[in-house]
Amino acid sequence: MTDPLFDVSGRVAVVTGGMGQLGAVYAFGLADRGMKVAIFDVTGGDVPTGARAYEVDVTDRASIEAALQALEQDWGPPDLLVNNAGLDSPPDAPADEVGPFESYPEGSFDAVMDVNVKGTFLTCQVVGGAMARAGKGSIVNVSSIYGLLSPVQDLYAFRRERGETFVKPVAYSVSKSAILNLTRYLATYWAKSGVRVNTLTLAGVWNEQPAEFLAAYTARVPMGRMLDAEEALGAVVFLASDASSYVTGSNLVVDGGWSAW
Ligand SMILES: NC(=O)c1ccc[n+]([C@@H]2O[C@H](COP(=O)([O-])OP(=O)(O)OC[C@H]3O[C@@H](n4cnc5c(N)ncnc54)[C@H](O)[C@@H]3O)[C@@H](O)[C@H]2O)c1
């Protein structure tokens, strides 16, 4: 028996970055729960049964509009938008991107802000706007503990001890903290339109990180482990469902207690 509080079946979801590590978990998990899932991503990949993939660059308003129009024709207005597409600095980032703050490249700053902030802003304008017109919807904007608090540079000391230069870059943190207030702004702006807007703040997700990083990271987490990608899904289902009907403008922190001490 499905608990009606958490029943999302038949509803329409848009998941940006739905081909990535976490986005795929959301896309498959929401499709498993009977949602019609539209994946907006710049790359292709596995599409769950009942879902559709649209080639969308979230920094390009026209591509978001075209995908929304196509999906609305078949499914009607979306009930859920998960703004999950994001850029961090990859492990193989060029040296100057993971070098000292003082020389962090302006182009890298713009690229990260473009996807993480402007991309979320544009998708909220287009998809959130359609939700407001329909008088219903839930938006989940994804942030990070590095948007809530500073990165802990000590976690990367093992790389410096190996002789590498490594500073966790600034742009990701700046971009993810912007998400917190975009959420609050829109939660109040759309509060009487039936659209709820919340932030989902996640801690580091287990992804076969080097043992030295894992040891340093987990020592700082009260629960003593990284987040399993599947554990982020419960928060998305909660925010998509009627169980969260009075929740708006909030920040749901899924961090194993990282920010609690
Ligand atoms: N993995 C973590 O440890 C972690 C921790 C906290 C928060 N987060 C956040 O969760 C989200 C997903 O992270 P992930 O680890 O799954 O990342 P990922 O790199 O695996 O996936 C990101 C996805 O976004 C897509 N994307 C990038 N630019 C895009 C654009 N311009 N338009 C459309 N799609 C675009 C990529 O193609 C990719 O499929 C991000 O917002 C990230 O900041 C991740």
PDBQT file of the ligand as one rigid body, heavy atoms in Angstrom, charges set to zero:
ROOT
HETATM    1  N1  LIG A 301      28.616  14.676  -5.325  1.00  0.00    +0.000 N 
HETATM    2  C1  LIG A 301      28.709  15.337  -4.191  1.00  0.00    +0.000 C 
HETATM    3  O1  LIG A 301      29.510  14.998  -3.284  1.00  0.00    +0.000 OA
HETATM    4  C2  LIG A 301      27.790  16.503  -3.925  1.00  0.00    +0.000 A 
HETATM    5  C3  LIG A 301      27.751  17.063  -2.646  1.00  0.00    +0.000 A 
HETATM    6  C4  LIG A 301      26.930  18.146  -2.397  1.00  0.00    +0.000 A 
HETATM    7  C5  LIG A 301      26.154  18.655  -3.428  1.00  0.00    +0.000 A 
HETATM    8  N2  LIG A 301      26.215  18.108  -4.656  1.00  0.00    +0.000 N 
HETATM    9  C6  LIG A 301      25.409  18.722  -5.737  1.00  0.00    +0.000 C 
HETATM   10  O2  LIG A 301      24.567  17.752  -6.320  1.00  0.00    +0.000 OA
HETATM   11  C7  LIG A 301      24.397  18.054  -7.693  1.00  0.00    +0.000 C 
HETATM   12  C8  LIG A 301      24.756  16.841  -8.546  1.00  0.00    +0.000 C 
HETATM   13  O3  LIG A 301      26.098  16.471  -8.276  1.00  0.00    +0.000 OA
HETATM   14  P1  LIG A 301      26.766  15.160  -8.904  1.00  0.00    +0.000 P 
HETATM   15  O4  LIG A 301      27.858  14.799  -7.979  1.00  0.00    +0.000 OA
HETATM   16  O5  LIG A 301      25.725  14.165  -9.265  1.00  0.00    +0.000 OA
HETATM   17  O6  LIG A 301      27.426  15.792 -10.200  1.00  0.00    +0.000 OA
HETATM   18  P2  LIG A 301      27.722  15.111 -11.614  1.00  0.00    +0.000 P 
HETATM   19  O7  LIG A 301      28.877  15.862 -12.189  1.00  0.00    +0.000 OA
HETATM   20  O8  LIG A 301      27.789  13.636 -11.506  1.00  0.00    +0.000 OA
HETATM   21  O9  LIG A 301      26.414  15.479 -12.427  1.00  0.00    +0.000 OA
HETATM   22  C9  LIG A 301      26.129  16.785 -12.846  1.00  0.00    +0.000 C 
HETATM   23  C10 LIG A 301      25.243  16.693 -14.079  1.00  0.00    +0.000 C 
HETATM   24  O10 LIG A 301      24.932  18.033 -14.486  1.00  0.00    +0.000 OA
HETATM   25  C11 LIG A 301      25.026  18.077 -15.893  1.00  0.00    +0.000 C 
HETATM   26  N3  LIG A 301      25.293  19.452 -16.329  1.00  0.00    +0.000 N 
HETATM   27  C12 LIG A 301      26.455  20.156 -16.183  1.00  0.00    +0.000 A 
HETATM   28  N4  LIG A 301      26.321  21.350 -16.778  1.00  0.00    +0.000 NA
HETATM   29  C13 LIG A 301      25.066  21.399 -17.291  1.00  0.00    +0.000 A 
HETATM   30  C14 LIG A 301      24.346  22.378 -18.035  1.00  0.00    +0.000 A 
HETATM   31  N5  LIG A 301      24.902  23.543 -18.360  1.00  0.00    +0.000 N 
HETATM   32  N6  LIG A 301      23.075  22.100 -18.400  1.00  0.00    +0.000 NA
HETATM   33  C15 LIG A 301      22.513  20.901 -18.075  1.00  0.00    +0.000 A 
HETATM   34  N7  LIG A 301      23.148  19.937 -17.396  1.00  0.00    +0.000 NA
HETATM   35  C16 LIG A 301      24.408  20.197 -17.012  1.00  0.00    +0.000 A 
HETATM   36  C17 LIG A 301      26.192  17.145 -16.248  1.00  0.00    +0.000 C 
HETATM   37  O11 LIG A 301      26.146  16.742 -17.607  1.00  0.00    +0.000 OA
HETATM   38  C18 LIG A 301      25.941  16.003 -15.269  1.00  0.00    +0.000 C 
HETATM   39  O12 LIG A 301      25.105  15.004 -15.821  1.00  0.00    +0.000 OA
HETATM   40  C19 LIG A 301      25.248  19.284  -7.988  1.00  0.00    +0.000 C 
HETATM   41  O13 LIG A 301      24.455  20.433  -7.925  1.00  0.00    +0.000 OA
HETATM   42  C20 LIG A 301      26.258  19.251  -6.872  1.00  0.00    +0.000 C 
HETATM   43  O14 LIG A 301      26.767  20.520  -6.574  1.00  0.00    +0.000 OA
HETATM   44  C21 LIG A 301      27.008  17.053  -4.930  1.00  0.00    +0.000 A 
ENDROOT
TORSDOF 0
